[in-house]
Structure formats: structure tokens, C-alpha cells
Amino acid sequence: MKRLFPDYTYGPGPRQNCWWDETISAPDWSSLQGDLTVDVAIVGGGFTGLSAALHLAEAGATVAVLEAVTPGWGASGRNGGFCCLGGSKLSHNALVRKFGAEAAQSYEQAEQDAVQLVADLLEQHGIDADTHSKGETQLAHSARAMDKLRRKAEGSGTLHEPHDLRGLGLGGAFFGGYTNPVGFGLNPRKYLFGLASAAQERGVRLFQRSPVENIRKTRAGFDVQAGSGHVSATNVLICTNGYSSEDMPPWLSGRYLPTQSTVLVTRPLTDAELQAQGWTSKQICYDTRNLLHYFRLMPDRRFLFGMRGGLRSSPRAETSIRRTMHWDFQSMFPQWKDVDVTHTWSGMVCLSRSLTPYVGPVPDQPGMFAAFAYHGNGVAMGTYCGRALGSVVLDRQTELPAPIAQPPGRFPLGFWRRALMPPAYAAMAIADRLSL
């Protein structure tokens, strides 16, 4: 594999001490041994891969999912658990300018459909994923940011003036907020393993510790070499997102950009501690910064707090970003500065140059398809794009929104494109300071 970050990034260090690991045991998938023939081989056992597998199996296809490490090891098993609108980093106006009003509306409907799809899957398959929150609330980090929220507030949501927040149980140094009624929080690992169980019940073969080392085109489709075995498949789906490799397949090279996100979880908070901070709501929330923070009080009364992670990846860099995050948490919620933080971990989200997700064929590789780049919103959009991949493979005449169906271009600097991130982060940090 040829990956952008050092080996440390893809090892156990960043995800060590992930809270979700303690909430549910990982299923014991076997490793691929020998030869197997299926209709579809899926590379990656996260939300995208398992959603695709489930929907393909329901349509009668035979499917094998190949996970490089263990179930839930990647972003799908260690994210913040926000099932909400998102997937693109483009504003509505930017989508309209780039794709036209009709395409922008179609894409924005897809974001809503993605959230509903997760809700439907949870209900349909009886998955208990500790769901909570009625929509998602964005909180203004400055008076200027609140003015922007007032200007762009949509009719379907609710605007909260500063004096409203305490009564809503959203106490903190915020200048107001806005609640969109779409979205909820969940335990991502419980959701992921629920998808896996549903897929397995429908005949999907799930393999762990089976990293794909080579994909070779054959007369019948593809030969996928993984671990100690080979899978012969008519179709191959690449569902590796932020943990992709530059050469698996080579077309991906330069078209995705992984970036880090870091999360902490506290011990359960007492009634007195919740009242002291004035935070009693179980709303999923994020702030208006460009380098945003996201946070929520979970059903067990632990508080989850996350932020965009560091630009480097090493034991020293991991220690540094965790220290920075603790400082941000204590600054935003000062009444909890002495509360024990019991769990902290990091993972990779994925960007595209177009700042929109992609679902579709891999050019010049008939029968190979890919989906990636959810820009930190993979719970809903990854699930949606997995289902969309299944429809594409089955040749169902499903018309995807133009922003999703357009193949992303390559980032400048090729393999060294991580160098684009420091100036981008610096610009966003300056914009955040200027908005104060």
C-alpha cells in the first residue's frame, strides 16, 4: 500500500483508548483463506462497504467484504456519532454556482435522505444504537457569527437568541444558535455492527485481517488478492475513504485527502455538574468556527467533544493535539475543567478537491466502482453512498445528484498534497479570530 501519512497513522496508536470499543464487542469475522467466487467484492468494512453489501444482498447478489484490520477499526468505528446533514463542504450558493439550482436542490435532498436512510435501517433491523437528539444545533462562537446565523436561518429550523440557550440546557460561552430539525446522535460502533449482522444474515461473507494487496483485471471480472486468499468477482467496490491507498486502484491517487479528527469523552457527569455548566440537553451540537468543534451529552451522561485534529501524525503529534483539545474543552466548558477525561482518540476523515462526495465508476476499469469523501459526515452520507453504489452495480436507473456523480479532480502536489493543509488551516484560524 502507498499511503499519505506515516505508518503510525494506520496503526493502533491514534485509536487507542477509543470509548466505543468498550460499549460493544467486535464480531469475530474470519480471515480470508483460499479462493472464493462472488458477484461483488467490497474493499472496506465501514458504513459505505456494509451499506452497499446489505443492499446488494437484499437484491440477490453474492457479496464478500474485505476489511484490512478488524471490524470497526477505521473511521466508522471511531467517529463522533453524528448522523446529520453534511457530506459536502460547499455552501448552498457555491453548489448553485457550480452545478445549478436544480442540482443543488437535488444534492441537499440527498443529505436529508441520507439521515432518513440511517433512521430507517435502525428501525428495520432492530439496531439499538443509543440514539438521541431532535435535529442538530449550531452554536455561534461570536456575535458576528450569530449575525450570520440570523441571516441564513431557514424556515424549517429554529433560531435561538443568546437569552434562550440556558433555558434549552445549552449553557456555555455562546452567542445564540440555530437548530435544524434533521439529525440525531448514535453510537457508531453499535450501528456499524448492526449493519454487519443484517448483511451477514442475508448471506454476505465478512472477512477481517484480510488487507487487499492487489486487484487484477480478468476476463470474468477481477481477481482480488487479500491476505492468504483470492476473491474472483464480477464487480469490485472501493470503500476505503480516508484510509485509502494511492495504488488501490491507481486512479485514486491524488483524488482524496485524509485529514485528522480527534475526540474525547468524559466520565459520567453528575446532576450538580450538569447544572453548574447549564448543559443538560442531549442535542448534537457544533460551533460556527471554520475549524469547528462538535459535542454532545450522551444518554449515559458522558460528554463527547471533538475537533479537527493535527496536521502531523506521530506519537508526539498525537500527544500535542490531545493536549490542545483538552484546553479547548476546558475553555468552552469551564465548569468541567476538573472533570476526568477518560477516553481520547483520533481518526481520519476524507476530503475531495471538489468538496463533494463521489459515487461512481473507476474510469478505464469496467466493473470497478468507488465512493468516498464525506468531509466528516460519514455516518449518514457513507450509508447513503453505499446504497447508491449498490444501485449502480445492479444497473438500476438511479440518477444520482450531479455533485455526487461528478468524478473529483486531483489535488495539486500529488503525493505531497498534505502540504496544502497547513496554509488552509492557518487561513481558517485567522478567519475564526477575525469573526470574534
C-alpha angles and dihedrals in degrees: 000000000000109000132174100230128057120271091262090070092060096042133080097276102085096043096042111123094022109167095216091064089068095051100063135009118244116249115251104243117181124240120249112265126175125345129329133180122207140153094244132023115197121202108209131033101219131107093295097047096044094044089052091046094050095048093045092050091050087057091053102261122140110236140186122193117204116201117188097212126004133320110288094008096128133055095303091063098043109035127115095265098240113152100189148119113303144084098136129066092207120106120232091259092050091051090051093049093049103037108013132255097282094051091046090053091048092052093047089051088052090057090055091045089052092058091046091049091058091048090050093049092050091053098039094052098034094241114172103206101159093254121190143153131071102239127320129290125212114204123206115237092197142018090254091052089051090053088056091050090053091052096049099036110135124223093242094060138060126249117215119204118211094261090055097060102076091052089052091054092250100122119169144091094305130133099214135297151217129237122210110200093223119089145044142199127251145164100268095201093053090048092048094049090046089056089047092052092049091049092047091051087057093054103268112151110225121197130186130194087028106123113187108241101173140010114199126187114235135180091260096043123279141344109214116196112204127165109313096342148058130230120205109205138168090216135026125202121201108211103160101114112172092006094057126132127230091234103039086104109352090225089072092063109118095359099096132046120201117209130179132253124188130204137190131192126198130213114268110293123232125233089252092053093049091050092046091058093036091231112130101134123110092208117134105239143181133180133242097250119119086228088048134197122216125198146161143174106242126217091260088055095248112136119230119203126177142172142174107289136230128298095232130055122215136103090271093047091048091053090049097051091046089053090050092050093051089052092050091048093051092046093052095040104030095168088066098049091114095045113114116252103213102179135033130168144152138222143169129269121188134232132189126208090244089053090230132098121260130221121172150071126331103238117248091011106092108204096023120108136175141197125189149127109076094162095227097318102093100136094074103018095043090052091048094047091048090056089046090053089054091053091049092051092048089049092234107164093248112156110213121208110269094243089059098041096051112096111238120243124235123273118241118261095035112218089008095056092118084081087074092067104068095058091042092051091045091053091049092048090052090049090051091052093047090053092060 
